[in-house]
Amino acid sequence: MFLNKKITIPFIFFLLIIATSYSQSYNTEIEAKLQIKKENGFINIKGTALNKTQTAKNISYKLSVFKTGSNNRQSGQTIISSNQLKDLSSMSINFNDQKKVIILLLVYDSNLKIIGKDRVVFNENQENSIDVKKSIASKINKTATKLSLQKINEDFEVKIQASNQNGILIINGTAFNKTEITRSLIYKFTLFNSNEGVSNIEEEKNSRFILLANQKVNLASITFQLIGIEKKTAVLGVYNLDNELVAQDIIIFNEGANDELEKKKKRDEKLKQEQEKSQDISVEAKDGLELRGIIVEDTKTKPGRDFYKLFYSLYTKNNINGNQAVKIKEVLALGRNTKIEVIVGDDMVFSFFLRPSMEYLAKINDYAIIKVHKYFKSLENESKTIKIY
């Protein structure tokens, strides 16, 4: 009997470590929470998640109930907006006061790393034998391992491509088979008019399709209008015939648009204050005529011309009035892409790859203006340093 205790106690301790290794404190960015209610011999279970961050998150989840000899599981994937409390899954099970029950909710990030967890145990002191501990530990390990082995976009790749035609947005969904095997799949293409959720679905298309080996196909397209700073989310998911997600792409339009407007106001105000402070700098008279505030356009496409107009408007609005010419030059880049170079005098101070999106051009224009202003400030400081010397 003494020998059995020496062997059994360390073994039980080892199994408890396995079974409770998931009790570490995750829940930093996404908090997982179980809501449980007992009613008429049943346990009603609901799993929720709270996004504590300021950005939307793409998460997956696993809600599991472990009992001796059986278990129930539900899983899925969703987008959770900033500071949103979202219902993930729910189930109802028979409750027996003599049986030990473990309820486990795991939340994973887009890399399938556990970031949130909650766990509830009923009848902790019942069925506390080594066989029960071993069974529960094995099931928990299998659950976590199975989900961690699930790989999205490994065999298939889906893409959402957006284009703007006179203020009308068109999004096209495509799928590509990376394998040498023909597969029968199901796609689901959904446009949400704000945050992801059943009540916010604006348009949805889904169908079963055949994808040949190494084949790329167009699945569906959705046309809509984006008004002002309203937020829309497009989600394209491809599933196998067991309804398991195998590929996904997500685009969020106007994500954080209000925050960007506020940041732009602050940048404009800061730029204005810096210019007002620099107005008391004395400038010696020079012989001849000095031309200031010149902006030269050398663009090839409509998006290039759109950027030039945005840059010219903000440059003159902020009275930068540099003593060297600024040139907006569009050059060829990789493939059919083009790149914008912002050149002051003979120096290139900023460059970026061009995209046909007014929202993108407006944001990148803010950075370009700041770069040009800093460049003129550095020239001004160098001039003062030379004079002092």
KOLMARTOR-832212 format. One record per residue (C-alpha): residue number from 1; residue in three letters; x, y, z. Coordinates in steps of 0.02 Angstrom, whole numbers, plus 32768, in hexadecimal, padded with zeros to 4 digits. Each point is the difference from the previous one (the first is absolute). Layout:
REM residues N
<rec NUM; 'ALA'; <X; Y; Z>>
...
This chain:
REM residues 389
<rec 1; 'MET'; <8000; 8000; 8000>>
<rec 2; 'PHE'; <808D; 807A; 802B>>
<rec 3; 'LEU'; <8053; 7FDA; 7F58>>
<rec 4; 'ASN'; <7F5E; 8025; 7FA1>>
<rec 5; 'LYS'; <7FF1; 80AA; 8054>>
<rec 6; 'LYS'; <80B2; 802E; 7FCF>>
<rec 7; 'ILE'; <7FDA; 7FDA; 7F4B>>
<rec 8; 'THR'; <7F4F; 8046; 7FF7>>
<rec 9; 'ILE'; <8016; 80AB; 8051>>
<rec 10; 'PRO'; <8086; 8042; 7F86>>
<rec 11; 'PHE'; <7F9D; 7FB9; 7F6F>>
<rec 12; 'ILE'; <7F60; 8059; 8038>>
<rec 13; 'PHE'; <8063; 80A0; 8017>>
<rec 14; 'PHE'; <8044; 7FF0; 7F4F>>
<rec 15; 'LEU'; <7F52; 7FE9; 7FB8>>
<rec 16; 'LEU'; <7FBE; 8095; 8062>>
<rec 17; 'ILE'; <808A; 806C; 7FB5>>
<rec 18; 'ILE'; <7FC7; 7FCC; 7F52>>
<rec 19; 'ALA'; <7F49; 801A; 8027>>
<rec 20; 'THR'; <8018; 80AB; 8050>>
<rec 21; 'SER'; <8087; 8045; 7F8F>>
<rec 22; 'TYR'; <7F78; 8064; 7FA9>>
<rec 23; 'SER'; <7FD9; 805F; 80A1>>
<rec 24; 'GLN'; <808A; 807D; 7FDD>>
<rec 25; 'SER'; <7FC9; 80B4; 7FF7>>
<rec 26; 'TYR'; <7FDD; 8028; 7F49>>
<rec 27; 'ASN'; <7F6D; 8078; 7FE7>>
<rec 28; 'THR'; <8072; 8098; 7FEB>>
<rec 29; 'GLU'; <7FBE; 803D; 7F59>>
<rec 30; 'ILE'; <7F6B; 7F8D; 7FE8>>
<rec 31; 'GLU'; <7FA6; 7FC4; 809C>>
<rec 32; 'ALA'; <7FA3; 7F5B; 7FF3>>
<rec 33; 'LYS'; <7F6B; 7FEA; 8075>>
<rec 34; 'LEU'; <7F85; 7F73; 8020>>
<rec 35; 'GLN'; <7F4E; 802A; 8032>>
<rec 36; 'ILE'; <7FAC; 7F67; 804F>>
<rec 37; 'LYS'; <7F50; 7FE6; 8043>>
<rec 38; 'LYS'; <7FB2; 7F61; 804C>>
<rec 39; 'GLU'; <7F4A; 7FE1; 7FD2>>
<rec 40; 'ASN'; <7F93; 7F64; 8013>>
<rec 41; 'GLY'; <808D; 7F83; 7FFE>>
<rec 42; 'PHE'; <805E; 8057; 7F73>>
<rec 43; 'ILE'; <8098; 8071; 7FF9>>
<rec 44; 'ASN'; <7FEC; 808F; 7F83>>
<rec 45; 'ILE'; <80AB; 803C; 7FC7>>
<rec 46; 'LYS'; <802E; 809C; 7F9F>>
<rec 47; 'GLY'; <80B1; 8031; 7FCF>>
<rec 48; 'THR'; <8029; 80B8; 7FE7>>
<rec 49; 'ALA'; <809B; 8067; 7FD6>>
<rec 50; 'LEU'; <802B; 80B5; 802B>>
<rec 51; 'ASN'; <807B; 8061; 7F92>>
<rec 52; 'LYS'; <8062; 8071; 8076>>
<rec 53; 'THR'; <8068; 804F; 7F76>>
<rec 54; 'GLN'; <7FE2; 8093; 7F8B>>
<rec 55; 'THR'; <8005; 7F97; 7F60>>
<rec 56; 'ALA'; <7F92; 7F7A; 7FB4>>
<rec 57; 'LYS'; <8040; 7F4D; 8018>>
<rec 58; 'ASN'; <7FEC; 7F63; 7F97>>
<rec 59; 'ILE'; <7FEA; 7F72; 807C>>
<rec 60; 'SER'; <7FCF; 7F4A; 8007>>
<rec 61; 'TYR'; <7FB5; 7FA5; 8094>>
<rec 62; 'LYS'; <7FDF; 7F54; 8049>>
<rec 63; 'LEU'; <7F77; 7FDD; 8080>>
<rec 64; 'SER'; <8013; 7F50; 804A>>
<rec 65; 'VAL'; <7FA4; 7F9D; 8087>>
<rec 66; 'PHE'; <805D; 7F6A; 8048>>
<rec 67; 'LYS'; <7FA7; 7F74; 805C>>
<rec 68; 'THR'; <8033; 7F4F; 8027>>
<rec 69; 'GLY'; <7FF2; 7F9D; 7F5F>>
<rec 70; 'SER'; <7FC1; 808F; 7F94>>
<rec 71; 'ASN'; <801A; 80B5; 7FCE>>
<rec 72; 'ASN'; <7FAA; 8088; 7F9A>>
<rec 73; 'ARG'; <8059; 8082; 7F97>>
<rec 74; 'GLN'; <7FD3; 809C; 7F9D>>
<rec 75; 'SER'; <807A; 806D; 7FA0>>
<rec 76; 'GLY'; <8003; 8090; 7F87>>
<rec 77; 'GLN'; <8055; 809D; 7FC4>>
<rec 78; 'THR'; <7FCA; 80B6; 8005>>
<rec 79; 'ILE'; <8034; 80B7; 8005>>
<rec 80; 'ILE'; <7FEC; 805E; 80A4>>
<rec 81; 'SER'; <8003; 80BD; 7FFA>>
<rec 82; 'SER'; <8059; 8075; 8078>>
<rec 83; 'ASN'; <7FB6; 7FFA; 80B1>>
<rec 84; 'GLN'; <7F77; 7F8A; 7FC5>>
<rec 85; 'LEU'; <7FB5; 7F77; 806D>>
<rec 86; 'LYS'; <7FCC; 7F77; 7F88>>
<rec 87; 'ASP'; <7F9F; 7F5D; 8013>>
<rec 88; 'LEU'; <8064; 7F71; 7FB4>>
<rec 89; 'SER'; <7FA2; 7F5E; 801D>>
<rec 90; 'SER'; <7F7D; 7FAE; 8070>>
<rec 91; 'MET'; <7FC9; 7F50; 802D>>
<rec 92; 'SER'; <7F94; 7FA3; 807E>>
<rec 93; 'ILE'; <802F; 7F5B; 8055>>
<rec 94; 'ASN'; <7FB2; 7F88; 807E>>
<rec 95; 'PHE'; <803E; 801C; 80B1>>
<rec 96; 'ASN'; <8022; 7F74; 807B>>
<rec 97; 'ASP'; <8035; 802D; 80B2>>
<rec 98; 'GLN'; <8067; 7F61; 8009>>
<rec 99; 'LYS'; <8069; 8021; 7F65>>
<rec 100; 'LYS'; <8096; 8071; 7FEF>>
<rec 101; 'VAL'; <7FEF; 807D; 7F72>>
<rec 102; 'ILE'; <8084; 8075; 7FBB>>
<rec 103; 'ILE'; <7FCD; 8090; 7F8E>>
<rec 104; 'LEU'; <808E; 8052; 7FA0>>
<rec 105; 'LEU'; <7FFF; 8098; 7F8E>>
<rec 106; 'LEU'; <809E; 8025; 7F9C>>
<rec 107; 'VAL'; <8018; 8099; 7F8F>>
<rec 108; 'TYR'; <808B; 8004; 7F7D>>
<rec 109; 'ASP'; <804E; 808E; 7F9B>>
<rec 110; 'SER'; <801B; 7FF9; 7F43>>
<rec 111; 'ASN'; <80A1; 7F9B; 801D>>
<rec 112; 'LEU'; <7F9E; 7F7E; 8067>>
<rec 113; 'LYS'; <8054; 8035; 80A1>>
<rec 114; 'ILE'; <7F94; 7FF9; 809C>>
<rec 115; 'ILE'; <7FDB; 80B3; 803A>>
<rec 116; 'GLY'; <7F64; 7FE6; 806A>>
<rec 117; 'LYS'; <7FBE; 7F77; 8072>>
<rec 118; 'ASP'; <7F79; 7FDB; 8080>>
<rec 119; 'ARG'; <7FDE; 7F5C; 805B>>
<rec 120; 'VAL'; <7F75; 7FC5; 8073>>
<rec 121; 'VAL'; <7FFB; 7F5A; 805D>>
<rec 122; 'PHE'; <7F65; 7FAF; 804E>>
<rec 123; 'ASN'; <800E; 7F78; 8085>>
<rec 124; 'GLU'; <80BB; 801B; 8018>>
<rec 125; 'ASN'; <8007; 7F7C; 808B>>
<rec 126; 'GLN'; <7F9E; 7F7C; 7FA1>>
<rec 127; 'GLU'; <8053; 7F79; 7F95>>
<rec 128; 'ASN'; <80AB; 803C; 8034>>
<rec 129; 'SER'; <8055; 7F5E; 7FD4>>
<rec 130; 'ILE'; <80A0; 7FF5; 7F9C>>
<rec 131; 'ASP'; <7FA2; 7FBA; 7F6A>>
<rec 132; 'VAL'; <7F8B; 8097; 7FFA>>
<rec 133; 'LYS'; <8093; 8079; 800D>>
<rec 134; 'LYS'; <805A; 7FA4; 7F76>>
<rec 135; 'SER'; <7F66; 8001; 7F90>>
<rec 136; 'ILE'; <7FE0; 80BA; 8019>>
<rec 137; 'ALA'; <80B6; 802F; 7FE8>>
<rec 138; 'SER'; <8007; 7F9B; 7F5F>>
<rec 139; 'LYS'; <7F62; 8053; 7FBA>>
<rec 140; 'ILE'; <803F; 80AF; 8028>>
<rec 141; 'ASN'; <80A5; 7FDC; 7FAB>>
<rec 142; 'LYS'; <7FAC; 7FB7; 7F67>>
<rec 143; 'THR'; <7F8B; 8096; 7FF2>>
<rec 144; 'ALA'; <808E; 807F; 8008>>
<rec 145; 'THR'; <806F; 7F9A; 7F8B>>
<rec 146; 'LYS'; <7F78; 7FE6; 7F7E>>
<rec 147; 'LEU'; <7FDC; 80B9; 7FF2>>
<rec 148; 'SER'; <80B8; 8030; 7FFF>>
<rec 149; 'LEU'; <801A; 7F8A; 7F6D>>
<rec 150; 'GLN'; <7F74; 8052; 7F9E>>
<rec 151; 'LYS'; <8055; 806A; 7F7C>>
<rec 152; 'ILE'; <7FA6; 8088; 7FA3>>
<rec 153; 'ASN'; <8037; 802F; 7F4F>>
<rec 154; 'GLU'; <807F; 7F71; 7FF7>>
<rec 155; 'ASP'; <7FB2; 7F9C; 7F71>>
<rec 156; 'PHE'; <7F8F; 8088; 7FBC>>
<rec 157; 'GLU'; <8010; 80BC; 7FF0>>
<rec 158; 'VAL'; <7F6F; 807A; 7FF3>>
<rec 159; 'LYS'; <800C; 80B9; 7FD9>>
<rec 160; 'ILE'; <7F89; 8093; 8003>>
<rec 161; 'GLN'; <802F; 8083; 7F7F>>
<rec 162; 'ALA'; <7FAE; 80AC; 8006>>
<rec 163; 'SER'; <7FEF; 8081; 7F77>>
<rec 164; 'ASN'; <7FAF; 80AD; 7FFF>>
<rec 165; 'GLN'; <7F9D; 8038; 7F68>>
<rec 166; 'ASN'; <7FBB; 80B0; 8012>>
<rec 167; 'GLY'; <7FDC; 7FEA; 80B9>>
<rec 168; 'ILE'; <7FB8; 7F50; 7FEC>>
<rec 169; 'LEU'; <8067; 7F78; 8053>>
<rec 170; 'ILE'; <800B; 7F54; 7FB0>>
<rec 171; 'ILE'; <804B; 7F71; 8063>>
<rec 172; 'ASN'; <802C; 7F5D; 7FA9>>
<rec 173; 'GLY'; <8025; 7F5B; 8058>>
<rec 174; 'THR'; <807A; 7F81; 7FB7>>
<rec 175; 'ALA'; <803F; 7F55; 8037>>
<rec 176; 'PHE'; <80A1; 7FA5; 7FD2>>
<rec 177; 'ASN'; <8024; 7F46; 8019>>
<rec 178; 'LYS'; <80B7; 7FEC; 8034>>
<rec 179; 'THR'; <7FF7; 7F42; 7FFE>>
<rec 180; 'GLU'; <8004; 7F7A; 7F79>>
<rec 181; 'ILE'; <7F53; 7FBF; 8031>>
<rec 182; 'THR'; <7F56; 8038; 7FBE>>
<rec 183; 'ARG'; <7F8E; 802F; 8091>>
<rec 184; 'SER'; <7F48; 8021; 801A>>
<rec 185; 'LEU'; <7FEA; 809A; 806F>>
<rec 186; 'ILE'; <7F82; 8081; 803C>>
<rec 187; 'TYR'; <801B; 80BB; 8003>>
<rec 188; 'LYS'; <7FA7; 8085; 8066>>
<rec 189; 'PHE'; <8017; 80B6; 7FCD>>
<rec 190; 'THR'; <7FB1; 807B; 807A>>
<rec 191; 'LEU'; <7FFA; 80BE; 800C>>
<rec 192; 'PHE'; <7FD5; 8049; 80AB>>
<rec 193; 'ASN'; <7FC2; 80B3; 800B>>
<rec 194; 'SER'; <805D; 801F; 80A5>>
<rec 195; 'ASN'; <8042; 7F80; 807B>>
<rec 196; 'GLU'; <7FFA; 7F48; 7FD4>>
<rec 197; 'GLY'; <7F5D; 7FB2; 8038>>
<rec 198; 'VAL'; <7F63; 7FAE; 7FBC>>
<rec 199; 'SER'; <7F97; 809E; 8016>>
<rec 200; 'ASN'; <8080; 8067; 7F9E>>
<rec 201; 'ILE'; <8008; 7F98; 7F61>>
<rec 202; 'GLU'; <7FE9; 8073; 7F6B>>
<rec 203; 'GLU'; <801D; 7F7D; 7F78>>
<rec 204; 'GLU'; <8033; 7F4A; 8000>>
<rec 205; 'LYS'; <802B; 7F84; 7F77>>
<rec 206; 'ASN'; <802B; 7F48; 8015>>
<rec 207; 'SER'; <800B; 7F67; 7F92>>
<rec 208; 'ARG'; <8055; 7F59; 7FEC>>
<rec 209; 'PHE'; <8089; 7FF8; 7F7B>>
<rec 210; 'ILE'; <8086; 7F8E; 7FB9>>
<rec 211; 'LEU'; <80B5; 803D; 8006>>
<rec 212; 'LEU'; <807A; 7FA2; 7F8F>>
<rec 213; 'ALA'; <80B6; 7FE4; 802D>>
<rec 214; 'ASN'; <8066; 80A1; 7FF1>>
<rec 215; 'GLN'; <7F66; 805C; 7FC2>>
<rec 216; 'LYS'; <7FCD; 80B3; 802A>>
<rec 217; 'VAL'; <7F48; 802E; 7FED>>
<rec 218; 'ASN'; <7F91; 8098; 8017>>
<rec 219; 'LEU'; <7F7C; 7FD9; 8083>>
<rec 220; 'ALA'; <7F8D; 8098; 800B>>
<rec 221; 'SER'; <7FFB; 80BD; 8003>>
<rec 222; 'ILE'; <7FA1; 807E; 806C>>
<rec 223; 'THR'; <7FDF; 80B5; 7FD1>>
<rec 224; 'PHE'; <7FDA; 8087; 8081>>
<rec 225; 'GLN'; <8017; 80B8; 8028>>
<rec 226; 'LEU'; <806A; 803E; 8091>>
<rec 227; 'ILE'; <7FB9; 80A2; 8045>>
<rec 228; 'GLY'; <806D; 8071; 806A>>
<rec 229; 'ILE'; <8058; 7FA5; 808D>>
<rec 230; 'GLU'; <7F84; 7F71; 8013>>
<rec 231; 'LYS'; <8052; 7F5A; 8027>>
<rec 232; 'LYS'; <7FE6; 7F63; 7F98>>
<rec 233; 'THR'; <8050; 7F54; 8010>>
<rec 234; 'ALA'; <8013; 7F80; 7F75>>
<rec 235; 'VAL'; <8024; 7F4B; 8030>>
<rec 236; 'LEU'; <8024; 7F73; 7F84>>
<rec 237; 'GLY'; <800B; 7F52; 8049>>
<rec 238; 'VAL'; <801A; 7F59; 7FA9>>
<rec 239; 'TYR'; <7FCA; 7F60; 8058>>
<rec 240; 'ASN'; <8015; 7F47; 7FDE>>
<rec 241; 'LEU'; <7F69; 7F8B; 7FFB>>
<rec 242; 'ASP'; <8012; 7FE4; 80BC>>
<rec 243; 'ASN'; <7FDE; 80BA; 8016>>
<rec 244; 'GLU'; <80B2; 8020; 803D>>
<rec 245; 'LEU'; <804F; 80A6; 7FD1>>
<rec 246; 'VAL'; <8096; 7FE4; 7F8D>>
<rec 247; 'ALA'; <8020; 80AF; 7FBB>>
<rec 248; 'GLN'; <7FCA; 80B1; 8029>>
<rec 249; 'ASP'; <801D; 80B7; 7FD4>>
<rec 250; 'ILE'; <7FB9; 809B; 8054>>
<rec 251; 'ILE'; <7FFC; 80B8; 7FCD>>
<rec 252; 'ILE'; <7FC1; 8089; 8074>>
<rec 253; 'PHE'; <7FD1; 80A4; 7FAC>>
<rec 254; 'ASN'; <8012; 80A0; 8066>>
<rec 255; 'GLU'; <8044; 7FA5; 8098>>
<rec 256; 'GLY'; <802C; 8085; 8080>>
<rec 257; 'ALA'; <7FCA; 808C; 7F8B>>
<rec 258; 'ASN'; <7FC9; 8070; 8091>>
<rec 259; 'ASP'; <80A8; 7FE6; 8055>>
<rec 260; 'GLU'; <805B; 802E; 7F5F>>
<rec 261; 'LEU'; <7F9C; 80A1; 7FEF>>
<rec 262; 'GLU'; <802D; 8031; 80B1>>
<rec 263; 'LYS'; <80B8; 7FD8; 7FE3>>
<rec 264; 'LYS'; <7FFF; 8067; 7F60>>
<rec 265; 'LYS'; <7FB9; 8096; 805D>>
<rec 266; 'LYS'; <8089; 7FF1; 8082>>
<rec 267; 'ARG'; <8087; 7FF2; 7F7A>>
<rec 268; 'ASP'; <7FBC; 809B; 7FA6>>
<rec 269; 'GLU'; <7FFC; 8062; 80A2>>
<rec 270; 'LYS'; <80B1; 7FCB; 802E>>
<rec 271; 'LEU'; <803F; 802F; 7F52>>
<rec 272; 'LYS'; <7FAC; 80AA; 800C>>
<rec 273; 'GLN'; <804D; 8022; 80AB>>
<rec 274; 'GLU'; <80AE; 7FD3; 7FC1>>
<rec 275; 'GLN'; <7FEC; 8075; 7F6C>>
<rec 276; 'GLU'; <7FC7; 808F; 8070>>
<rec 277; 'LYS'; <8099; 7FE8; 806E>>
<rec 278; 'SER'; <8073; 8007; 7F69>>
<rec 279; 'GLN'; <7FBB; 80A6; 7FC0>>
<rec 280; 'ASP'; <8070; 8067; 8074>>
<rec 281; 'ILE'; <809E; 7FBF; 7FAD>>
<rec 282; 'SER'; <8058; 8090; 7FAA>>
<rec 283; 'VAL'; <802A; 7FEA; 7F4A>>
<rec 284; 'GLU'; <8086; 806B; 7FAE>>
<rec 285; 'ALA'; <7FD6; 8054; 7F5F>>
<rec 286; 'LYS'; <8044; 7FAB; 7F67>>
<rec 287; 'ASP'; <802D; 8043; 7F56>>
<rec 288; 'GLY'; <7F8A; 7FD4; 7F74>>
<rec 289; 'LEU'; <7F53; 7FAE; 800B>>
<rec 290; 'GLU'; <7FE0; 7F63; 8068>>
<rec 291; 'LEU'; <7F71; 7F8E; 7FCA>>
<rec 292; 'ARG'; <7FA9; 7FA4; 808E>>
<rec 293; 'GLY'; <7F73; 7F82; 8012>>
<rec 294; 'ILE'; <8015; 7FAE; 7F56>>
<rec 295; 'ILE'; <7FB7; 7F51; 7FE8>>
<rec 296; 'VAL'; <8022; 7FA1; 7F5F>>
<rec 297; 'GLU'; <7F93; 7F70; 7FC2>>
<rec 298; 'ASP'; <8047; 7F6C; 7FA0>>
<rec 299; 'THR'; <7F7A; 7F7A; 800E>>
<rec 300; 'LYS'; <7FC2; 7F7A; 7F87>>
<rec 301; 'THR'; <7F5E; 7FBA; 8048>>
<rec 302; 'LYS'; <7F5F; 8041; 804C>>
<rec 303; 'PRO'; <802F; 7FC7; 80B1>>
<rec 304; 'GLY'; <80A6; 805D; 7FE8>>
<rec 305; 'ARG'; <7FA4; 809E; 7FCF>>
<rec 306; 'ASP'; <7F87; 7FEA; 8092>>
<rec 307; 'PHE'; <8094; 7FF9; 8078>>
<rec 308; 'TYR'; <804D; 809C; 7FB1>>
<rec 309; 'LYS'; <7F5D; 8060; 801A>>
<rec 310; 'LEU'; <7FF5; 7FC8; 80B7>>
<rec 311; 'PHE'; <80B6; 802E; 801E>>
<rec 312; 'TYR'; <7FF1; 80AA; 7FAB>>
<rec 313; 'SER'; <7F63; 802B; 8064>>
<rec 314; 'LEU'; <804B; 7FD3; 80AA>>
<rec 315; 'TYR'; <80A9; 8050; 7FD4>>
<rec 316; 'THR'; <7FB1; 80A8; 7FD7>>
<rec 317; 'LYS'; <7F80; 7FF4; 808D>>
<rec 318; 'ASN'; <808E; 7FF2; 807F>>
<rec 319; 'ASN'; <8066; 808E; 7FAF>>
<rec 320; 'ILE'; <809E; 7F98; 7FFA>>
<rec 321; 'ASN'; <8044; 806F; 7F73>>
<rec 322; 'GLY'; <80A9; 7FA7; 7FF2>>
<rec 323; 'ASN'; <8093; 8056; 7FAC>>
<rec 324; 'GLN'; <801F; 7F67; 7F90>>
<rec 325; 'ALA'; <7F8D; 7FB2; 7F81>>
<rec 326; 'VAL'; <7FA1; 7F63; 8033>>
<rec 327; 'LYS'; <7FE6; 7F7E; 7F77>>
<rec 328; 'ILE'; <7F7A; 7F78; 8004>>
<rec 329; 'LYS'; <8046; 7F7B; 7F8C>>
<rec 330; 'GLU'; <7FAD; 7F5B; 7FD0>>
<rec 331; 'VAL'; <8076; 7F74; 7FC9>>
<rec 332; 'LEU'; <7FE9; 7F4C; 7FCA>>
<rec 333; 'ALA'; <8018; 7F7C; 8087>>
<rec 334; 'LEU'; <7FE9; 7F43; 8009>>
<rec 335; 'GLY'; <7F8B; 7FB6; 7F7D>>
<rec 336; 'ARG'; <7F79; 807C; 7FD2>>
<rec 337; 'ASN'; <800F; 805E; 80A2>>
<rec 338; 'THR'; <803E; 80B3; 800C>>
<rec 339; 'LYS'; <8054; 8060; 808B>>
<rec 340; 'ILE'; <7FF5; 80B6; 8034>>
<rec 341; 'GLU'; <80A1; 805B; 802C>>
<rec 342; 'VAL'; <7FF8; 80A7; 805D>>
<rec 343; 'ILE'; <809E; 8060; 7FD2>>
<rec 344; 'VAL'; <8039; 80A5; 804D>>
<rec 345; 'GLY'; <8089; 8052; 7F9A>>
<rec 346; 'ASP'; <8071; 7F6E; 7FD4>>
<rec 347; 'ASP'; <7FD3; 7F94; 8098>>
<rec 348; 'MET'; <7F76; 7F7C; 8009>>
<rec 349; 'VAL'; <7FB1; 8014; 80AB>>
<rec 350; 'PHE'; <7F70; 7F84; 7FF3>>
<rec 351; 'SER'; <7FC1; 7F74; 7F8F>>
<rec 352; 'PHE'; <7F74; 7F7F; 8000>>
<rec 353; 'PHE'; <7FA9; 7F82; 7F8F>>
<rec 354; 'LEU'; <7F61; 8047; 7FB4>>
<rec 355; 'ARG'; <7F55; 7FB6; 8025>>
<rec 356; 'PRO'; <7F5B; 803A; 7FAF>>
<rec 357; 'SER'; <7FAB; 802A; 80A5>>
<rec 358; 'MET'; <7FD8; 80B3; 8032>>
<rec 359; 'GLU'; <8000; 7FCC; 80B7>>
<rec 360; 'TYR'; <80AF; 7FB9; 7FEF>>
<rec 361; 'LEU'; <803D; 8098; 7F9C>>
<rec 362; 'ALA'; <7FBA; 8078; 8083>>
<rec 363; 'LYS'; <805B; 7FA4; 808D>>
<rec 364; 'ILE'; <80A5; 7FF3; 7FA2>>
<rec 365; 'ASN'; <7FF3; 80B7; 7FCF>>
<rec 366; 'ASP'; <8007; 8031; 80B9>>
<rec 367; 'TYR'; <80A6; 7FA4; 8013>>
<rec 368; 'ALA'; <8045; 804E; 7F61>>
<rec 369; 'ILE'; <7FD8; 80B1; 8039>>
<rec 370; 'ILE'; <8052; 7FE3; 80A9>>
<rec 371; 'LYS'; <809D; 7FB9; 7FAC>>
<rec 372; 'VAL'; <800D; 8097; 7F8C>>
<rec 373; 'HIS'; <7FE4; 807B; 808E>>
<rec 374; 'LYS'; <8087; 7FAC; 806B>>
<rec 375; 'TYR'; <8077; 8007; 7F6C>>
<rec 376; 'PHE'; <7FE8; 80BC; 7FEE>>
<rec 377; 'LYS'; <8015; 8014; 80BC>>
<rec 378; 'SER'; <80A5; 7FA2; 7FFA>>
<rec 379; 'LEU'; <803E; 8072; 7F73>>
<rec 380; 'GLU'; <7FCD; 8096; 8067>>
<rec 381; 'ASN'; <805C; 7FBF; 809A>>
<rec 382; 'GLU'; <809C; 7FDD; 7F99>>
<rec 383; 'SER'; <7FFC; 80B2; 7FBE>>
<rec 384; 'LYS'; <7FF5; 8046; 80B0>>
<rec 385; 'THR'; <8090; 7F93; 803A>>
<rec 386; 'ILE'; <8070; 803E; 7F73>>
<rec 387; 'LYS'; <7FD8; 80B4; 802A>>
<rec 388; 'ILE'; <8026; 7FE7; 80BA>>
<rec 389; 'TYR'; <80A5; 7FAE; 7FD6>>
